Amino acid sequence: MPRKIIIAILLGSLSLGLFIHYQVRAPKRNFSDYRVYYKAGRDVLEGKNIYVREIEEITPYKYSPVFAVFMSGLSIVNRKASASIFFILNLIFVFFIFKLSRKMIFFRGITTNKELLLLALVLIINSRFILNCLDSGQVGILISFLLILGLFLLSLGKYWKAAFLIGFSIMIKYMPFLFVIYFLLKRNFKVGGLILFSMASYCLIPAIFIGFKSNLLYLNEWIPYITSTSLDQGSMITSKNHSLWTLPLRLFPNISSFNAKLVTVAFFIILMFFIVSRSRNASKGGGKICLFHNCLDYAMIFILIPLFNPNAWLHNFVILIFPYMAAVYYLFVKGFKDKIVLFLVFSSFILSSVGSRSLAGDNLQTILDYLFLVPVGALLLFAALAKIKFTGDIYKPGELD
């Protein structure tokens, strides 16, 4: 039987199993976070204010008006059918995340067997985050897909399409705005400006569907509502919040709120310095190798998105698929001879996985969450990518001559 058919059968069986599991589990959990998006979509259809919390049991809707309008298309049907459609879409998005990431990152051919092994390893490493995002009905996979597709189109010179995809990801959750900061710091004002233009357009588009007055009401309430529902003390100090904003508060209980934020901002600036700095090898390498260095920058931005999200729950880390693929691909190209990167990536995987409920149980998972293992693992992955960027020898002999 041809290999492609075998792989298709395996992936199809896995997807079917996950879908059946979701059909059994999701209704018992009242469809978790997806009911927030579904209700926002229904509120748009019914002409209600999406930023009024009518039911205390449902988490507040913290996203932009344009995403609520987008969700209204999925809210025409009943909630179970809508959640099922969204689940299937997420499975499709995961497939394309891997496919597009491969096209962007792989700058040198490897054997088919190694490539399949690489993709399987990346899937296993990220399985905890992917499954958590699927089960909770969260939007992390959608955001990852939009960003990666946008960056892929950017590599093809399709700036407008890329900007509107990246812009839409920002309108769902604001942390992808780090890419705008990155492009502006790299003096790529064209891309940064186009993304900002797309965001402005997305603020106006809902008026076409809900009217100018309703859209203006939503926009006036959107930003203040995010602040009041995301930066509350309860969200900031819970052990399930893996944000670096919470780390100073955990390490130094008596630290003032201002000083805690100052420490976090300083750390953010340091990490951004590594990202925007240009390595000497990047300027020498051309073509695909130069694009790979761009991918290393993108991968490090991906890591900062959940780490500096004030509400970094576990599902936010599904965005690490791209960074892990870049690091693991480098190890395959090097034949796993870069022991430092190998140690960092392996340690990152262990720290990110050891707290899984299936391995640790509920009680131990709570303790491990408090120990901040997932963000430490993400920082180790960041260190691995920085090592590759500045000292990784990814060139063949004579390639830079």
N, C-alpha and C positions, 0 to 999 in steps of 0.2 A: 504494500500500500504506500503511495507517495507520501513523503514527509509532510507536505503542506496539508494534506487531508487529515493526517493523524493529529497535527497541531490544531487544526480547525475543530476536530471532534473533541479534543481535550479542553480547548477554550470554551467551546459551546456547552460541554457538560458542566464545566465549572460555573459558567454564567447561569445556566439553568438551575443548578443547585443553589447558588446564591439568591436567585430570584424566588425560588420556592421557600427558602429559609426566610426571606424578607416578608413574603405573603403571610407566613405563620406568625412571625415575631412582631412586625410593625403595628398591626391593629391592637395588639395587647399593650403596646407602649404609646398608643394614641398617635402614632406616626411621628413621634419625637419632634425634632426641630422643623420638619417639613410642614407641619400644620401652621407654623408662623407664616411661611411664604404663601401657603394655600389660602389662609384667611386674608392676607393682604390682597391677593388677587381677587377674592370674593368681595372684599370691601370696595375695590375699584369698580367691579361690575355692579355693585349695589349702591354706588355713590356715597359711601361712608368715608370718614376720615381714617386713613390707614395708621395714623399715629395716636389714635385713641385706643387704650387697652380695655376692651369691654369685658374680657374674661381673664381673671387673675391667673389661671392655670397656664395660659399661653404666654410664652416669652414675648416681650415687646418687639415689634417690627422696627429694626434699626437701619434699614437700607433705603436706597433712594427711591423716589417716585417712579422713575423709569423702570426699575426692576419690578415694582409692584404691577405696573402696566404689562410688563413682559409675563409675569406670573398669572395675570388674568386670563391669558390664553390657555394655561394649564388648569385653571380653576373653573372652567365651564362644566366639566364633568364632576362626579362625586370625588370625595377626598381619596378613597382607596384607589380608584382608577387613575387619578392624577398622580398620586405617589408612585404607583407602579410605572407609569410612563416616565416619570422623572428618574426612577431607578434604572430603567432600561437605557435612558439617555446617558446616565452616568457611566454605565458599563461601556457604551459606545465611546464616550469621551476618554475613558481610561485607555482603550485600544489606540485611539488617535494620539493621546499624550505620548505613549511609547513609540508610535510610528514616527511622529514629527520630531520627537527628541532624538531618535536614532538618526534621522536625516540631518539634523543640525549638528550633532556632536561627533558622529563618526567621520573623522577626517582621513582615516587610512583603513583600507580593507582588512578584515580578519576573516578567518574561515567561518563557514556557515555554522558548524558545530559550536565554535566559540561564541559566535553571535547569539545563538539560541541559549547557550548556557548563561551568557551575560544578562540577557533580558529576563531569564528565569530568576537569576540572583537578585536583580533589581526589584522584580515583582515580589519576591519573598521578603526582601529587606523592608519594603514599604507596605507589606500586607496588613500590618496592624493599623496603619493610618487609613489605608484604602477601605478596609472593612468597617472601621469606625465611622468614616464619612458616609459610606453607603447605608449603614444601619441607622444612622442618625438623620438621614435625609438632608444633610448639609450641602452647602454650595461650593466647598473647597475644590472638588474635582472640576466643576464647571469653570471656576476661576482659573485653575491651572491650565485647562484646555484653551481658554480664551487668550491667556498670556503666551502660551507656547505657540499657538497658531499665529498670534500677532507677531511674535519675534521671528517666527519662520518666514512670514510674509515680508518682514523688514529685511531679512537677509536676501530676499529676492528683489529688493528695491521697491516694493509695493507699499509706499509710506502711508497713503491715506487709509487703505484697508487695515494695515497694521495698527495705526493710531486709533481707529474706531473700535477695534477689538480690545486693545489694551485699555482704552478709555471706558469701555463697558464693564470690564473686570473691576475697575476702580469704582464704578457706580454701584456695583454689588457690595463690595467691601473695600474700604478706603486704603488699606495697606499697600496694594499694588501701586499706589502713588509714588512709592520709592523708586519705581522705574523712571518717572518724570524727573525726580531729583537726580538720578543717575545720568540721564541723557543731558540734562542742563549742566551738570558738573563736568561732563565729558565734552561740553561745548557743541553737542549735537542739538542745536537750537531748533532745527527744522522738525525733528521727530518730537522733541519735548513740546514745542509749540502746537503741533498738530494734535497731540494727545490732549492738551489743554483745550483746544478748540472743540475736540470731540466731546469732552466733558461738558462744555458749555451747551453744545447742541443737545446732549442727552437731558440737560435740565429743562430744555424747551419742548422737546418732542412729546412728552405726556399731554401737553396742552391740546394737541391734535385730537386726542382720544377722550380726555376728561374735561376739556375746557380750560381757558386761561385762568379763570378765577380759582378753580379747584387746584390747579397745578401750583399757582402762587401760594395758596394756603399750605400745601404740602412742603414746598421749598422753604417757607418761613419756619416750619416746625421741624424739618429734617435734622439740621445740624445741632440745634439745642437738644433735641430728643436723643441723639447719639450720645452727647455729653452726659446727660442726666442718667442714662440707662447703662452706660458702658464703664464709667469711671467711678462708680459707687464703691464704697469701702468693702462691701461683701464680695464683689467680683474680684477685687484686686488682691485679696489675701487668701482666698480659698486655695487649697492644695491642688485642685484640678486646673488652676490657671498657670500655664507654663510660660507666662510672659516674663521677659527680663525686667519689666517695670516693677514686678513684685519681688525680685531677688533682694534688693537693698532692704526692703521692708522685712523680709524673712531673716536675713543675716543680722540686721541691726534694728531690733524692735523699737528702740528709742530714737531712731533717726527721724528728723523732720521730713514732712512730705516734700518740701522744696529741695532739700539736700538729696533725697532719694531720686527725685526726677533729674537733678543735676548730674548725679553719678551715671544714671542710665543714658542721658544725652551725651555725656563725654564718651562713654563706651561705644555708643552708636557712631559718633564721629570717627573714632579710631578704626572701627570695622569698615566704615565707608572709605576711609583713606586707603585701605588695602584694595578695595574694589576699584576705585577710580585711578589708582596709580598704574602706570604703564610699565610692564616688564620689558627688559631689553630684548628678550627673545621674540616678544610679540611684534616689535617693530621690524625685526629681521625676517620673520616668517611671512610668507604671502599666501594667497588663495585660501584653501581649506584650513591651513594651520592658523592663519590669522582669525578666521571665523571661529575656530575652536577656542582661541583666547577670549573672544567676545562671549562665547558660551560659558566660560569660566566666570566671567563677570556676572552674567545673567544668573548663573547658578548660585553665586554668593548673595545676590539680591533676593533670590527665592528664599534663602535661609533666613534673611533678616525679616521677611514679611511676617512669619509667625512669631519669631522671637520678640519683635518689638510691637506686636499687636497687644494692646492693653488687656484684651480678653482672648488669650491664646489657649483655647481648649485643644484637646488631642487631635480632633479632626482637621484643625488648621495646618497640621504638619504633613498632610497629604501632598502638599506642594513641594515636598522634598524629593519627589520622583526624579525630577530633572537634575538636581545636584548629585544625587546618588549615581545616576546613570553616567554623568560626566566623570566622576571619580572612579567608578568601577571600570569604565571603558579605558581610562588611562592605565589602570593596573593591567588590563588585558594586553594593551599595546606594549607595555613594558615587561610583559611576562612575569608580573608580580615581583619584580626585582627591587622596586622602590619600597623598602621595608617600612619607612616612616609613614608613607601614605597608606600602606596596607594596614599598619597598626591603628592609625587614626580612623580609617573607614570601618575596620572590624570592631573597634571599641565603640564607635558611634552606633553601629548596629546593635551591639549587645546592650548598651545603655538604653537605647530606644525601645528595645523589645522585652527586657527583663521585667518591666512593670506591667506587662499585658495581663489582663484579668484571667485569661485561660491558663497562664503559667503561674501567676502569683496568688490568684484569688482576690476577693474584694478587699479584705482587711489589709493584706500585705501591699496590694496595689495602692491603697491610700497612703501608706507610709512611704512607698517608693516615689509616688507623685510628689510628696512633700520634699523629698531629697533632690528634686529638680533634675532627674536623670535624663528626661527627654530633651530639654534645652541644652544640657551639657553635651549630649550626643550630637545635637545639631551644631554646636560650637566646634566640636571635634571635626565634624564634616567640613565646616568652614575653614578650619586650619588645614585640612587635607587639600582643599581646593586652592588655598593661598600658597601652599607648598608647591603644588603643580604649576601654578601661574608663574611664580618667581624663580623656582629652581628646578622644576621638572624638565627633564631632557626628553622632549617628545619628537626630536628630529632624527632623521637618518643621517649617517655620515655624509658630509659634503652637501647636505640639503641647504645650508645657509651660506655656502661659499659663493 
